[in-house]
Amino acid sequence: MSGSYWEAVRETGLSVPSDRPLDELTAELTRMLGDADPDIRDGLAYPALSAWIAQGVYDDLLTGLGDGMAAGLVVGLGEAGSDTVFRRSFSALVLRECIARDNDRPLVPGGKVLEWGDRVATWMLRERDLRGFVPGKGWAHAVAHGADALGTLAASPHVATPELTVILDVIADRVLAEVTTAYGQGEADRLARATVAVLRRDLVPLNVVERWVARIGSSTAMPAADAGNAEAFLRALYLQLALGPNPPEVRADLLLTLVDVLRRRNPDLRRR
């Protein structure tokens, strides 16, 4: 389909066209998710799929759509610096929308949602292209989009304490992963937001969360990029817990733990 076709769709407010079968439209939008042009990928494909999911267009087809997005998570996986990151990263965002739709109303078997969660977690830990904004091509933002998907998964009624603990471990592994460039485009904030989504379920015991924080806090001090990521994440988590709405039950105790960890990591602050 030509670009003018989708421009016309956008001008209608992303209404579902009636002149093409939905499966053809979906296949085309899925391909567009991997386009290097941000106006096609971020300006058309993702908004259209997101809107149609929220409107219930895919309610009877949500399992198949989610499976298609999960398949997109492995396209070019292991590459860094190539355009395949866009397909992976934006597939994660659309899969997040599928999970969010099921969170609102039960449409997908619980086992399928957990399978999607496993696919997102595996991709998050194996993703090597950690670029945020790519000049001339827009946002890749795989870490941020993966964090958004994990945060939505954490709210799923199909997810209980064991799965929430796994989500925390995936976040910690991603934060502590060895990297050459520190996060600098909101990744730490998005990972912290996903963590707060886990904590708001009030299902993971405080002692488990405290050990998890201690693990992240024990990473080597700066200037290593991966240690800088841990520092940025801990600060973001503290800020979101301290100022964010709907605090989890563990907030007060966890804030004290975070303060203690940050003090140990920043001894110079205590000498001023």
RAKA-V983569 format. One record per pair of residues at least 24 apart in sequence whose ideal C-beta (glycine too) atoms are under 6 Angstrom apart, sorted by the first residue. I is the first residue (numbers start at 1). J is the second residue. D is the distance in Angstrom with one decimal. If there is no record, write none. Layout:
I|J|D  I|J|D
This chain:
1|28|5.6  6|44|5.1  14|48|5.1  14|51|4.7  16|57|5.8  33|87|5.7  33|90|4.3  34|86|5.1  34|87|3.1  36|83|4.6  36|137|4.9  38|138|2.8  41|86|5.7  42|138|5.5  46|90|5.5  49|94|5.1  50|97|5.0  53|97|4.6  53|101|5.2  59|107|5.7  62|98|5.7  62|107|5.0  62|108|5.6  63|108|5.4  63|112|5.8  66|95|5.8  66|98|4.0  66|116|5.6  69|94|4.8  69|95|4.0  70|116|5.6  70|119|4.3  73|119|5.7  73|123|4.1  77|126|5.8  80|128|4.4  80|129|4.5  85|129|4.0  85|140|4.7  85|142|5.9  89|140|5.6  89|142|4.3  89|145|4.7  92|145|4.6  92|146|5.4  92|149|4.8  93|145|4.9  95|149|6.0  96|148|5.5  96|149|4.1  96|152|4.7  99|152|5.0  99|153|5.6  100|152|5.1  103|155|5.4  103|156|5.5  110|158|3.7  113|156|5.5  113|158|4.6  117|153|4.8  120|149|4.9  121|170|4.6  124|170|5.8  124|174|5.6  125|173|5.7  132|185|3.2  133|185|6.0  143|187|4.4  144|186|5.9  144|187|5.2  144|190|4.2  147|190|4.0  147|191|4.6  147|194|4.4  150|194|4.5  151|193|5.7  151|194|3.6  151|197|4.0  154|197|4.2  154|198|4.5  155|197|6.0  161|203|4.6  164|198|5.0  164|201|5.9  164|203|5.7  164|204|5.3  165|204|5.9  167|198|5.4  168|198|5.8  168|212|5.4  171|195|5.8  172|215|6.0  172|216|5.5  175|216|5.9  175|229|5.6  175|230|5.5  175|233|4.8  176|219|5.7  178|226|5.1  179|225|5.0  179|226|5.2  181|225|5.7  182|225|4.3  182|228|4.1  182|229|5.7  183|229|5.1  183|232|5.9  188|232|3.9  188|233|4.5  188|236|4.5  189|236|4.8  191|233|5.7  192|236|3.8  192|237|4.3  192|240|5.1  195|237|5.8  196|240|5.3  199|248|3.8  200|246|6.0  200|248|4.9  202|248|5.8  202|249|4.8  206|250|4.8  206|253|5.6  209|250|5.9  210|257|5.2  213|257|5.5  217|261|3.6  234|262|6.0
